[in-house]
Amino acid sequence: MGDNVSKKSIQIAFCLVTMLFLLWGLSYGLLDVMNKNFQNQLGITKATSGLLQAAYFGGYFVFATPASLVARKYGFKGGIILGLFLYAIGALLIIPASNVHSFYMFLGAFFVIACGLASLETNANPYITKLGRDEDAPFRINVAQSFNGVGQFIGPIVGGSLFLSITNGSDIAANMHNVQMVYVGIAVIVLAMLVIFLAAKLPEGAQVSGGEDSSEGSGSYGQLFGYRHFRLGALAQFLYIAGQVGAGAFFINYSVEHWQGLEDSKAAYFFGIALVAFMVGRIVTTPLMKKFSAGKILGIYSAVNVVLMLCLSLVSGSVSVFLLIASFFFMSISFPTIFALSIVKIPENLVKTASSILIMSIVGGAIMPFIMGHVADNFGTATGYLLLAPCYLYVSWYGFKGCQAKSAVDMKECKAN
């Protein structure tokens, strides 16, 4: 850590940026509830509702590179301010979408929200990893991501209470009013955060890493992909997000289909429990990363999820729902751990570009729900969950083997490029 930055400044920066993790966790937690809500209120199929995730995570894919360019010119703070602005605009666009009950207008609003979140994640994730030693990067980012878990837990509770409790299509006006009020409230909170970040002074670049400021260097994509652990990590992130988003998108559908008599609002409550398990997984596991290899923990957890995905098609009743809940515990540390392991030992001038590519890989979440929706419509939701097993299998391999950064080999590959 650079001598020109006080410990207090670093702590303030860490706290402020960590609050952002809660904000995008809340957005994601609400998203999965909206799938079932739109099926109920707007009469769409599971496959069509999967377009919601396509628009949302497609926004991540489209905007991650522009967000990186903004960060390179205006710093992490500039990228965060842009993200908050777009998040607020997208939330306010829910107003006209809910007034006319248009699914496609909702898709547009969620796309804008996702562009804002892409800018936030492209900047906040690497910023957190650089607030200290590389060796502790997985620990730091998992601490911050624990607050993301809090937001993801709150989302389904709010959605289940205000959206899915109104299950009759004739009550669509009341349902849409509640949707509108929730997102107006989010917009107010996000705008308040925007004001705070405009006023805050955040240490930037080499100030937090203690190295020379090479953020404006001429690092190329060829150099970046010369790092084997990075390119394998980008694929791991793509497949992991495909698995996580797919599991959440149809959680409520799976639960009501396999637990006889379970209502949508109650299933949303159990989804909230799943996200508590997700949060607890991070809280419980993060301290272990001080004692054990983060990669090995990732490998073990992902291997467990391979088994759980296979079991979901073999069991029914309450047991099946609890197994699905358990899978969220073992997903918990995957995203931040893959992120940290992928950019460790990456030069400073490549970090922002690397971050944008890892955020672009979130597009896996845009693809899987649409495919799962088609499979679920034709063969049942449980069959759709079988698609997630190969995703977790690759992530498990990456944790055990693929994440190992072989610096000498990597540098030779970089020079060859």
MITORVEX-267109 format. One record per residue: z, y, x of N, C-alpha, C, O, CB in turn. Coordinates in steps of 0.05 Angstrom, whole numbers, plus 5000, padded with zeros to 4 digits. Atoms other than C-alpha are relative to their C-alpha. Glycine has a CB too. Layout:
N
ZYXZYXZYXZYXZYX...
***
This chain:
417
500049765017500050005000500050255018501550265037502550004981500349774983498150675028502550165001504050184982497750174990497649834996503451125057499850264984501850394979500450065029500449745014500351725020500649994970500250194956497250095004499450035029502451454952502949904998503749715011498149814986497250085003509751414931500249754983498449694967501650224988499550235016512650784901500250074971499349914954502649865010499749915028514251174838497250044987496849974964501650264998502749955010506851374830498749734993497349714973498350155020501150265004504850644836501249884975499849764958500549815024498650125023510050434784499150134974498650004954503050035003500949865023507850974735497149914993496549864969500050315004502750105005500550764743500049724989498549674970498450015026499950285010502350034733500850004970499649854954501949835016499049995028506150194668497950114981497549994959502650164998502049885018500750644639497749814995496849774973499050265012502450185003495050154653500849754985499249644970498949945028499150245014499149564628500150044970499649864955502849925010500149945028499749914561497349964988497049894964500950294994502750045010492249864555499549714993497949654975497950095021500350295005492649104558500949934971499749764958501549845020499050045027496649124493497950094980497549964959502750144995501949895019491349554459497649824996496749784973499150275009502450175005485449094471500949724991499349574979498449975026499050255011489848484456500250024970499649834955502849935012499849955029491248784387497249984987496949864966501250274994502750015011483748874375499049724999497849644978498150175017500950285000482248154394501549834980500349674966500249885028498450155020487947884352499050044972499149864955502950075003501049945026485148234291497249884995496549804973499950304996502750095002478048004305499849724988498249684970498650005027500250285009479247264293500949984970499949804956501749825017499250005029482747414226497650114983497250024961502550184996502249895014476647824206497949804993496549824973498850245015501950225006472247204210500549894973498749884956500149785022499350135025475846864153500050214977499250154955502749865001499949795020476747524116497250064990496850094966501350255011502749945009469347664115498749764985497149804967498250075024500950245015467946944093500950024971499449964953500949745014498849995027472647054034498850234984498150204961503050035002500649765015470747764015497050064998496150174977501350245013502949935000463347824033498249764995495849794995499350135026501550245007461247104018498149915021495949815015498450064975501750094978458346944086500849735010503149645006500050215023499450264989457946274121501550025026501850235038497349845005498650004974461746064183498250085022499050235040501249725005501949934979455546124225499550315000499550435021497449864997500449715002454346834200502450155009502250365023499350084971497549874991461647024211500250005030501550175042502549884987500050014970460646804283498550225013498850285037498849735008501449774989456047394291501950235007501350415023497950104980498049794994462347824292500849985029500950185043502549964981499450044971464247514359497550075017497850165040500949715005502449944984456947584381499750305004499150385027497549894985500249714997457048334368502350105018501850275035500250144972497649914985464048414397499749945030499950125047502549864990500150074972463048034462497250075012496950085036500649705004502549894990455748254466500450285010499150365029497949994978499349734990458648954473501149995028500550175044501950134981499050044973462448714534497749975020497750095041502049765001502250064982456048444564498350255005497550315028498349784989501849774998451949074550501350235016500050365032499250104973498849764990457049584572501649975026502550175038501950124980498450044976460549264632498750145024500150265040500349705006501349874977455249514682500150314998500850435018497149915001499649715002455150234655502850095006503350295019499250104973497249944994462750224658500550005030502150165040501849814985499750024971462350014731498850245013500050355033498849745010501349774988457550574747501750254996501950425014497250044988498249785005462251074714502450005019503250205029500950004970497750034983468050794754499350085029500950195043501149724999500849934973464150864819499750305005500150405027497449855008500449714998462651594805502550154995503150355008497850094981497749855008469051814771502649865004504749964997499750074970497650144995474051294792501049834976499949844955502250195008498950175021478250794752500950174976500550094953502349845011499049835021481251364712497750084982498050094957501550245011502349925016474451604689499049784982498349834959497750095019500850235016472550914666501949944977501149874955499749765017498050045020479050844628499850214978500050144954502950005012500349795020478151514593497649954982497749994958499850285013502350065015471151324572500549774980499749784957497649935018499450235017473650664545501750074976501249984954501449795016498349915022479150984503498450164979498850134955502350165011501649845018474151474474498249834982498149874958498250205016501850175016469250934452501649814982500749764959498349825019498350175017474950494425500850164975500650054953502649925016499249845023477251064380497650054982497950034957501150275010502449965017470151214356499349754984498749764960497650085018500650255013468950484340501949944977501149854956500049775019498050045021475450434301499550184976499950094953502950055012500649815022473551044260497549924985497249994961499850295011502450095014466750734244500649784980498949724963498049905021499250205020470550204205500250144972499850014952502749885007499749865026471450744151497549984984497749884961500750305006502450035016464150774128499349714994498349654973497750145013500650285004463350024137501649884977500649734961500549845026498350115021469249864092499550144974499950024952502950045008500649865025467150394041497649874985497649854961499450295005502450115012460350054029500049695001498149574992497550115013499750294999462849334042497649875014496649675006500249894972502350104986457249224093500849855025502049965044498250235008499450174977458048644142498550105025499750105046499249714994501549914976452548924187501050275010500750325034497150024992498749764990455849604191502649935015503250065035500650204976497650094985462249244211499149905028500549955048501449774984500950094974458248904266499550235019500250225043497449834997500549774984456049584291502550135010502850215033498350204985497449884993463149854290501449835022502549945041501850034976498750174980465849254328498550005026499849965047500349714989501549974975460249314379500950245015501250235040497050014994499149764987462350024394502849975011503450055033499950254981497350064991469649814398499949845026501349895045501749854979500250184977467649264447498950155025499750095047498249774994501049844977463749764491502450155012502650165037497850194991497649874989470250154497501849815014502949885036501550144977498250204987474249534513498849905026500349845045500649774981501350094976469049324564500650205023501150125046497049974996499449804980470149984600503049995009503650025032499450284989497250024993477749904596500549765018501949785038501749974974499550254985477649184622498650015028499749925048499149764985501449984975472449334676501650165021501450115045497350124997498449824982477249854705502949915003504049915025499950284990497150065000484249624686500649745016502549735031501149974972499550254987483648904712500050025031501949945044498049804991500049974970481449064784502150205010503250175031497350085010498049804992486049674786502749875003504149925023500150224979497550154998492049224772500149825024502149815038500549844974499950194977489948724825500250155026501250045046497449845000499949854975489549284877502650165003502950305023497750195001497449864997496549554864502049845016504349805007501150064972498250164983499449134920498449815017496049845021502049864983501250204983498048544965498149814985498649754962502149845015501950195012492048084952501549744992500849614971497849945019498650255005496847484955501450004973501849794961501949945023498549985025500647744895498350094976499350134954502350195003501749915021494547944854500149834975500349944953497150015010499850165025494747344806502650054985502750054961499749705007497449955012502147484794499950274985500850284962502250005021500049735013501048234779498350004975499150114955499050205020501849995023495148134733501049834977500549894953497249925008498850165022498747584694502350144987502850114963500949735011497849835012504748054684498750194980499750224958501650155022501349805017500048584656498849864975499049964953497950155015501350145022496348074614502049884980501249824957498249775011498050095020502847854582500250204977500750124954502849975014500049805021502648504544497549984982497650054959500250295012502350075016495648324522500749794979499749804957497749915018499150215019498847714491501750104977501550004955501649795015498449885021503648144452498150124979498650094955501950235011501949885018497748524422498549784984498149814960498050175015501450215014494147874405501849864979500849774959499149795020498150115019500447624370500350184975500450094953502849965013499649815022501248254328497550004981497850024957500450295011502549995016493848244305499949814976499549904954497749955018500250195022493947604263502350044979501949994956500149725010497849955019500747784232499250234981499550214957502650075015500949775016497948454209497749914982497649974958499150235018502350095015491348134187500749814978499749834955498049885018499350205021494547554150501550134977501150054954501849795012498449875021499248014112498350194983498750214959502350165013501449795014494348564094497149924992496050054973499850245018502850075007487548214092499949734985499049724962498349985025500450275011488047464079501949944977501449754962500549795021498350045024493647534028498550084975499350004953502650175002501749935022488247843984497549825002495549905014499250315000502150204997483747233977497950004979495849884982501249735002501950005022480247373912497850215005498550445010501450064973502249814995473347693920500050244982498950454989497549854997499949775018474648133860501950225010501850445000500949914972498149804989480048483900498950135026500450225043502749875006501249914975475048693954500650295006500950365029497049964998499449714995476549443944502750035013503050185032499950154974497349994989483949333959500049895029501350005047502049854983500250124974482248884018498750195020499850235042498349744999501449814982477349384049501750255005501550365027497350074988498249774995482349954039502049935021502650105039501450084974498150084979487449564080498749985027499950065047501349734992501450014974482349424134499650275011500050325035497249864996500549734992480650154136502550145011502450265032498950174977497549874992487850384142501049895027502050045043502249964979499250124975489349894198498550135024499650205044499749705000501749904978483550144241500350305003499950405026497149924995499449724997485050874226502550035017502750215034500350144972497550004985492050744252499549945030500750075047502049804989500750064972489150424315498750235013499350305036498249755001501449774988484651024326501950225008501650345029497950114980498049804994490551494323501549935026502050105043502050044977498650094976494351084375498350025025499250125046501049714997501949994977488251034421499550295008499450355032497449864993500449724993487051784417502450125014502250295032499350164975497549914987494351904436500049905029500850055047502549904985500250114973493351454497497950155016498350205040499349704999502049854986487051834514501150275011500550355034497650064981498749754992491052484517501849955024501850115043501550134977498150074978496252154562498549965026499350065047501749754993501550064976491051904611498550255011498150275035498049784995501249764991487552574613502050175017501250305036499050174976497949854986494152884635501149865025502249995043502250074981498750164978496352324682498550025026496050055026500349714991501250024973495052304757500449725010502649635016501350215019499950274991493251604779499149985029497050095035498449814982501050054973492751384852497449844998497249674980502149855018502750115003485551164864499149875026499849965048498150214991501450124978481550704909501849915023503649765019498050195010498650084976484150634980502950084999504649975013498750125024497249925003490550994959501849774991504149755000500250244981498450215009492950384923499749745016501549585017499349944971500450244985490049854968500950035029501449835043497149915000499149954973492050185034497849985021498350005044502149815006502250024981485150105064498350255000499050454988498249764993501849775000479450565078498550014974497949814962498049985024501349975025475950855018497049955003495550135011500550284989502850084998469350485018498749954973496749824971499749765017501050055027468250504943497250104996495950024978501950124980502749895003461950904953498049865019495849965024500050305005501650144981459150395003497549884986497149914962501549785013502550105010452350054996500049714995497949574999497850075020499850295006454749364977498049924979497750064959502849934991502150095019449248964942500949764985503049634991497549935016499550255016449148414890499749765018501149565014498249994975500450224982446547964944502449945017503249715021497650055018497650034984452648084987502249884982503749704990500950275012497950095018457247984927499749704993501749564994500050174974500450285008454147324905500049815024499849575021497549974984499750164976454547094977502849875002503249685017499450165025497250115000461946964963500049784979500049824955502150234993500250235017461946264936502250004978501649944955500349755016497850015019468746324902499650204977500650174955502750055013500649805021466246944865497949904980498349914956499150265013502150095018459846654837500849764983500149744959497449935015498950225016463346014816502150114980502350004958501249795018498049895018468846444786498850144976499850144954501750205015501349875022463946844744499149804979499449854955497550165010500750215019461446204713502549894986502449834962498549775014497550095011468545964703501050194978502050104957502249965022499149805019470246614667498249984975499350004952499950285012501850035023464046534622500849774983501049804958497149975011499450245015465945834602502850014988503349914966499749755018497349985011473345984594500050184975501250104955501950115021500149825023472046574548498649874976499549914953498750275007501350155022467246144508502049824986502049804962497649845011498050185011472845644499502250154985502950064963501249845022497849865013478346144483499150134973500450114953501150225018501049865024474146554433499249804978499849844955497750185007500750215020471345924400502549884987502549844963498449795014497650115011478345644392501350184980502450094959502049935022498749805018480946284360498350064975499450104953500550255014501849925022474846434316500249824976500049914953497150005010499950195022475545804275502749864997502949654985497949795003497350115003483045684280500849974971501849764962502050185015499150005028484245864208498349804984499449654967499650284987501750205013478245444184501049725006501349554988497150035008499150274992480644844223502749934987503149714977500349985031497350055011487844914198499949944971501249744962501850245005500050055029486244954124498549754993498949624972498850244985501550255005481344374130501649755007501149544995497450015016498550244990486243914166502949984990504149774993499949995029497350015010492844094134499850064970499550294961501950225014500549985028492343964060502050194986504450184991500349724987498349815015494944524015500650265016501950445005502549874992499449764983495245044072498250224991495750194990499749945030501549775008493045734049499150165024500250145046501650174980501049844978489046224090502150185013502350205037497750184990497949814989494846724097502149855016503149955036501350154977498150164985499446164120498849915026500149895047500949764983501350084976494245924169499950235020500150195044497149904994500049774982493846634197502850035013503050115036499350264984497349994989501346594206500249805024501449865044502149934979500050204979500445954247498350095024498950035047499049734990501649894978494946304287501750205016501550225040497550144989498149824986500246834302501849845018502449935041501650164980498350174983504746274328498449915024499549895046501049764983501750094977498946024371499950225021499950175045497249934990500249784981498446714402502750075012502950195034498950254986497449984987505946724413500149795023501149855044502349944979500150214979504946064451498350105024499050055047498849744988501749884979499346424489501650205017501550195042497650144988498449804986504146994507502249865016502749935039501250204980497950144987509846524524499049855025500349835045501449804981501250144977505146124569499850185024500350095046497349894992500249814978503946744610502750075012503150085036498550254991497349924991511246944613501349785016502549835037501750074975498750234987513546244632498649935026499949865046500149764982501650104977507946094681499850205023499750125046497349924991500449794979507246754718502049985023501149995046500250274987498250024977513646674759499449765018500049765041502949984990500750244985511245984780497950055022497849915042499049784982502149934980505446314817501250115026499750135045498150204988498649924975510546574868500649755017501149785041502550164994499250244986512045844886497849805003497749655023502349874986502150205000505845444870497350145000497050374993500349814976502749904999498345534879499050084971499249924953498149805012501149925026495345944821497649834992497349774969499350305001502350175006489045534827500749734989499549634971498349975025499150275009492644874819501250014972500749844955502049885020498949965027496445134758497750024980497749904959501850254998502449975017489745354728498749734995497949674973498150205012501350265003486844664742501549814982500249684966499749885028498450185017492544284710499950094971499549924953503050005010500049905028492844724648497349954986497349874963500750305000502750045012485344684637499449714994498149644975497850125018500350295004485443924645501549914975500549754960501049855024498550065024490743884591498450094975498449944955502850145000501649915023486244294545497649834994496749814971499250295004502250195005480543814555500949774982499649704963498949885027498850225016484943264527500650094972500049954953502649895014499349905026487343694470497650044982497649994958501650265002502549965016480243874448498949744990497949724967497950145017500950275009478543134445501849894978500849764959500049815024498150105020484742984404499750144973500350014953502950055010500249855026483143514351498249864980498549904956499050285005501850145018477643074323501149734991499949594974497349965013498950265006482142464319502550014982503249804971500849865025497549985015488342724283499650204976497750354975502350105018500049825023489843104218502850074992504749985004498449874976497449925009495543424180501250215019499850345035501849764998498649794984500743874212499849945030499850135046502950014992500250074972500143494278497650135013497750235035500049695004502449894990493043724287500250305005499250405026497649954982499649714997494944454277501850065024501350255039501150124974498249954978500644404326498749945027499450075048502649834997501550054975496044094379498250245007497950315030498449744997501749764996491344684369501650235010500850385028498450074975498249794991497145154377500749965030500850155045502650014983499350074972499144794442497850085019498350165042500749705002502249944982492244914470500150295009499250365031497349944986499849724993493545664469502050055022501750235038500750174975498049984977499645574514498549945026499050095046502349804996501250084975495245234565497550175007496550165029499249714999502149804994489745764559501150255014499750395028498550084975498849744996494646314572499450145027498850385027502949974999500349874973493846444647497250005010496650095032501949875020502750064989486446274652498550265007497650295030498549854980501749764995482946954645501150165024499550215043499950184976499249844977487347364692500049855027499549965048502850114995500050164975487946794742497249965012496849995036501349724995502850024991480446674745499150275012497850285032498249914977500849734991479447424752501150065028499650145046501050224980498849944974484347494809498949825022498449925044503149974998501050184980481946874846497150065008496350005030500349714990502849944995474747104840499650245018497650255033498650044974500549764984475647784872501850025025501650225040500550244983498449994975480747614926498149975024496249825023502249774999501649994975477847744996497250124996495550095013499749725010502549865004472148144965500450295011502550415005499250014969499749734988471048805004500250214978499350184956497650065018499449795019473249444971497550124987497550194963501550235014502449885011466149704963498549824980496649914967498150075023501250185019464349094921501849944976500949814957499349745014498150085021470549054876499250094973499349944953502750115007500749905027468149504819497549864989497449804965499450305002502350155009461449144816500849724993499949614973497849995022499050275006464948474819501449994973501149814957501949905022498649985025469448694762498150014976498549884956501950245000501949965022463548904719498649734993498149674970497950215007501350265005460248214728501949814987501149664969499049885027498150175013466647854710500550084971500949904954502750015015499849915028467248284647497549934985497649854961500650304999502450095013459948144631500149714993498949634973497650065018499850295005461547404635501549944974501449724964501349865023498750035026465747514572498049954978498849874956501750254994502050055020459147454536500049704991498949644970497250065011499650275010460846714532501449994973500949814957501749845020498749985026465246924474498150084978498750044954502350195001502049925021459047194438498349764992497449754970498250225011501850225004455246544444501449764986500349654967498849905026498750255010460245984430500750004970500149814957502549955015499450015028462746194360497649964982497749834961501450264992502450045016455646234334499149715000498349604980497750185011500850294998454045534360502149834985501349654970499949915030497950155014460745274336499850024970500249834955502850095008500349955029459545584267497849824988498249714967499350284995502250175009452945204260500949714999500449564980497550035017499050275000456244554281502049954978502049754965501249935028497950035020462144674235498849994972499749844955502050245002501350005027457644824175498749734994498549654971497950224999501550255005453844174185501649745006501149544993497649995018498550244992458843684217503050024998504449835004499249925028497149965001465743974206501150165023500050155045501449734998498949834979470044454245501149855024500949945047502350174988498950164978473443904286497849935020498349935044501349754990502250074982466643704315499350245017498650215040497649914983500549764985465544424335501850035024501050135045500250244982498149984978471844394378499449825023500349875045502849954989500850184978468843824419498350155020498250085043498549764989501749844982464044344448501750145022500650215043498450204985498449854982469944664483501049835024501749945045502450124986498950184979472044054525498550045026499850065047499849714991501449964974466444134578500650275012500750295037497049974996499349734989468244874585502649995016502750085038500350214977497450024987475444724602499949815024501349845044502149904981500350184977473244154648499050145025500050105047498149764992501049854977469244624692502250195011502650215035497550164992497849824992475045124693502149855016503149955036501350154976498150174986479644564715499049955029500549975048500549744986501250054973474944394773500250265017500850255041497149914998500049754985474545134793502950055010503250145033499150234982497349964992482145174795500849825024502249915042501949944977499350184978482744564840498350045025499450025047499849714990501950004977476644654885498450265002498350385024498149774998501949784999471845214867501050275008499550435019498650024975498949744995476545794876500750045029501550275037502450054983499249984972477845654950498050185015495750115017500249725013501749804986475146254989499849925029501749945044501250284997500550084972472045995053498750245014496250265015498249745002500949744990471446665088497749985020495750125018502250155012502150024979467346445148497349924988495350054995500949805021502550095012462246075107498850234982496450284983500549754983500949785018461946645056498750225015496650335007502350114984501049784985460747165109497249945012495550115013501950085023502650094991454946765138497950024978495750104982500149725011501949995023451846715069499450294993497150364986501249864976500449725006452847465059497950125019496150275011502650165002501949904980449147615124497249904995495250045000500949935028502650125006443547145104498650154978496150164977500349714993501249865022442547555042499350295008498350444991501950004976
***
